């Protein structure tokens, strides 16, 4: 879902009316665009986009046969239906620095012995579009109690083209010994 089909939106039609018709009002601004452009997409596409992507994700918008590289700047959901209410996109321009977030995920965390604490879910940074990082997955296979992962330990973010907006020694996650299990083992040995 990296190319999203959108259409220009009639500014005279109220957002509330569009939503009732299953259409999500959106806008795209910045980059090579001289002005903000009001756009729209169908509800199903917006919901799917916001399930699969997040703020800062890089995508491409297809508008009137033109492909616009962009990032999701923000979106809101209806608190009752959980449908996406609106989406704002920032157009990207090669060589132009933009602020974004790298979202931190994990795999093999079910195999971790000990207490896993993730302190940071997203790392704010800025870079040019060609060096943007949407997601980072930390593989915790074989990670033991005492493991500590900082932002500096994430290779995707150690790039001279990325400026972090968080100290590189910030702790992303740590694995502590399960105190209760350790006490039980100690009691069993006595």
N, C-alpha and C positions, 0 to 999 in steps of 0.2 A: 504494500500500500504506500509506495513512495510517490506515486503521481496521483493527485487528487483532482478530479474534475469539478470545476466551479463555474458559476455564471455571474455576470454582472447583475447587481441588484438595483431595482428601482427605488430611489430614495423616498419616493412619495408613499410607498407601501410601508405601513407600520410593522415593526418587528413582531409584535404580538399576532398580527394577522398572518405573517409568514409562518410563525411557529404552529399556528392552528392548521395550516396547510401542509405541515411536515417538512418545512424548509427552515434551515438555520441561518440567521443573518451573520455575516462575517465581514472582515475588512483585511486589507493587506496594505502595508505602507513601507516606506524606506527603500533602501537599495537603489536601483536604477529608476524607480517610479518617481515621477515629478510630484505626484499628489497621491493621497490615500485613495484606494479604490474600494468601493462597497461591492461585496460579492456575497454569494449564497451557495449553499450545498444542501443536499437532502439530509433529512434527520438520520437515516440509517448510516450514511457515509460518515457523518459527524460523530455519531456514537462509536462506530468502529474505529475511526481515526483516534479518538481520545482514549479508547481501550488499549490500542496497540502502541500509541506514541504518548509523549508527555511534553510539558513546557520545555522548550529548547530543542526539541527534535527537529532534525533537518528533513524537509520534504520538498516536493515540487508540485506547484499548482498549475493545472492546465486551464487557461482562460482564453477563450476565443482563438484557439489554435496556437497560442503562445505559452511556452513553459517558463514559469517564474520560480527560480529557486527561493525557498523561504524556510523560516523556522516557525514553529508554533510559539507565539509569544505568551498567550494565555487563553484559557477557555473557562466558561462557567457552566454549571449544571443546574437544572431545576431541582430543588431539594425534595420535591414530592415524587416526580417521575424518574429522576436521575438521568433524564435526557439532556444532551448538550444544548444549552440555550444560545450561546454565541461563541465565536472563535476569532481571535486576532492573530494575524500572521505578520511577520517582519520579512520583507523581501531581502535577499542576500545579494551582495555584489562582490565579485572576486576581488580579493585584496583589501576589502573593507572589514575592519575588526568589528565583531559583534559579541555581546555578552550572552552566555548560555550556561547550561548545567549538564554535567555528566552524571547520569543516574547509576548508582552502585547496586548491583544485584549479586547473588551468590548461587553457587551450585555445590552439591554434595554436603550441604550443611546438616543434613539428617544423619550423617556419619560422624559428626563431631562429638568427641567425648569431652564433656565439660559444659560450662555455661557460655553460650555465644551471645555477645552483646554487640549490636551494630549501632555505632554512635552517629554515623553520617550516612544518609541515604542519597545525597546528591552533592556534587562538588561544583561550586560556581567558578567560572573561568571566562576568559575572552580569547578569541582567536579569529583568524580569517576563516571563511567558510570551508576552504579545502582541508583545514586541520580540526574541524569540529568533531567532538566525541559525544555521541548520544548516550551510549550505555557502556558500562564496564562490568564484567562478570568476574567475581573472585572465586577461584576454585579452591574449596576448603578440604579437598581430598587429603587425608593424612595429617591435617592440622591438629596439633595437640594442645592441651592446656598450656598456657604461657604464650601462645601465639598472639602477636600484636601486629596489625597492619595499619600503616599510616598512608597518607596521601602520597608521600614520596615513594612508597613501595609499589605504586600502581604505574606500570610502564607506559600505558596509554596517555597518562597525564604528565609524564616526564618528557616533555617535548619543548624545544626552544621556541616553538611557534605558539605555545599556549601560555598565557599568563594566568596563574591561579589567583583567585580572590579569597583564599583561605590559606593559612600557614601550611607548608608542606609537611610539618611534623604533627599535624592534626590526626588524631586516632580515628580511623574509619571503623575498625572492629577489633575486638579482642576476645580471646577464649580463656576463661578462668577455670580453675579446677572446681569441680562440683563439690563444695564443702561438705554437704550431707553424705555424699557417696564416699568421700575420703574419710570422714569420721566413722562411717560404718565399716570400711575396710580395716581401719586402725583398731576398732573394737573387736572385730573378728580375729585379728592377729593376736590379740592379748589373750 
